[in-house]
Amino acid sequence: SRHSLSLFLFPLSLSLFAFDRVTRVAPFDKTVKEVLGAVTTHLESKGAKSIGILGFCWGGKIVMKTCTGDEKKIKCGCGIHPSFLEASDVEAVNVPQAFMPAGNDPPIDPVWDAIKRKPFHSDCFLKVFKESVHGWSLRSDMSDARAAALANEAIELSIQFFNKNL
């Protein structure tokens, strides 16, 4: 049967200061639950059968926080140049994840090592874009052939990941 693909985008790019400030006003767990409930209800009302979530920068943290819980409305998550990830975020994650950090992003190894201990790890994906700097997929000069190719590669890999896991 054919899957309905819905991507929930969090194209947020905030400094650590803003991150702390936002989470004090809108605590992650409560906010993610409220937003996720509204969005999944809307997507399902439009016929979505499978839902994946894609986050850029700080949205990568939101992806990890969203891919938890018993309701399993979200089938997989992907973070492109994700920020603020910690190995402890993986504990509650219960669906496949894809990570595409830039070369100058903090090391993803602790998070990836935690993912490798999950029963679904073989459905997960990691590619470090060593030549790229944080934000490359959204802020690249698309008139530069190499920058455009790297940004488009990340999007294509995301689509492949979603096609496999939804």
N, C-alpha and C positions, 0 to 999 in steps of 0.2 A: 504494500500500500504506500501511497505517497505521503510524505511528511509535510506538515506545514512548518515552515521555518520562520521564527520571529526572533529578532535580535534586539536586545534591550541595551541601549548605548549609554554609557556614562563618560562622555568626553570631558572629564574634569581634570584640570591641572592646577593644583593648589600647593602653596608652600607648606612646610611643616607647621608654621605658625597658624595659617588659615585652617589647616587640617584639625589641629587641636581646638581651635576656636569653634569650628563648625560642629565637632562631635560633642562639645559641651552643651551647645544649644539644641542639637538634634542627635541624641545618642544613636549610634549605629544600629544596635539590635532593634530598637523600637521603630526607627525611621525606615530601615530596610524592610521590616515586616509589613509596615503600613503601605509603603510604596509598592513592594512586590505584590501584595494582595490586590491592590487597585490595578496594577499593570497586567498581572496574569488573568484577572477576571475579565478585563477588557479584551486581551488577546484571545482568550478562549471564546468570548462572545462573538468574535470575528472568525472563529473556526480554527484557531491554532490548535494543533495536536501535540506538538513538541516545542519547547521553548528553550533557547540558549541565551546566554548573556555574554556580552562583550564589553570590556572596560579598558579605557586608556588612562594611563597615569594613575591617579588616585582611584579611578574606577576599577583598577585591578584589585584593590583591596575590597571594594564593594562586591566585586564578582565572588571573591573568596567567601565573604560573609553571607552572600546570598545562596551559595551552593551548599547549604546545610539544611538540616531539618528533616522531618519525617514526611512532609507532604510531597516532596520530590517533584514539584511542578517544574523546576529548572532541571534540565537533563544534562547540561554541561556548561562550562564557563571558559572564557578566554581573556587573557590580559596581555595587551600590547604596551610595551614599555611601562609595566606595572610599577607602582610605588607603594611604599609602606608595608610590604609583605613581610610576614614573619613565619617561621616554621610552625609556631603554635597555631596560626590561622588554619593550618591543614587538618588539625585534629577533628574538627566537626564536618569537614568537607566530605560529601558522599556521592559526588559525580565527577566524571573526567574533567581535567583541566588542561588548558594549553597556555604556555608562557612564551612570550617573545620580548625579552628585555633587550635594551640597547647595550652596546659595549661599555658605556660609562654608567650604567645603572648599578645599584648595589648588587653584590653577588647573589644569584638566585639559588646557589647550591644548597643552602640549608632547607629552603622550601622544597626544592626538587627531591632532596633526600627523603623528606617527610612524605612526599607524594609517592615515592617508590615503595613505601610500606603499605600503601592502600591496595585493596583487592582489585581495583579498576586501573591500576597504574599502566597497564599495557595499552589502555585507550587514551593515555595522556600524551602530551607533546611538549617539547622544549626546543626552541631555537634561539640562540643568542646572536643578535645582529651586531657583531663585533665592530664593524666599520661605522656603525650609526651612533648618534648621540640621542640622549633622552628626548622624546617627542618627535623623532624623525618621521613617524608614520602620519602624523597630522600636520606637521609644520615644515615638511620638506619643500624645497624649491622644485616643483614638478617640471620646470623647464630644464633642470639638470637630469640628464638621462640616467645616471647611476642612482641618484637620490630617488627618482621616480620609480626605478626598478625595485629598489629595496622596499619602498612604501607599498607598492603594488604586490610584491611578494608576500608581505605580512598579511595583507587583505586576502590574497589567494589562499594562503595557508590556513587562515581563519575559516574561510568558506569550506575548505576540505575537511577541517576538524569538525565543523558543525554538520556537514553532510554525513560524516562517519558516525557521529554520536547522537544525532537527532532522529 
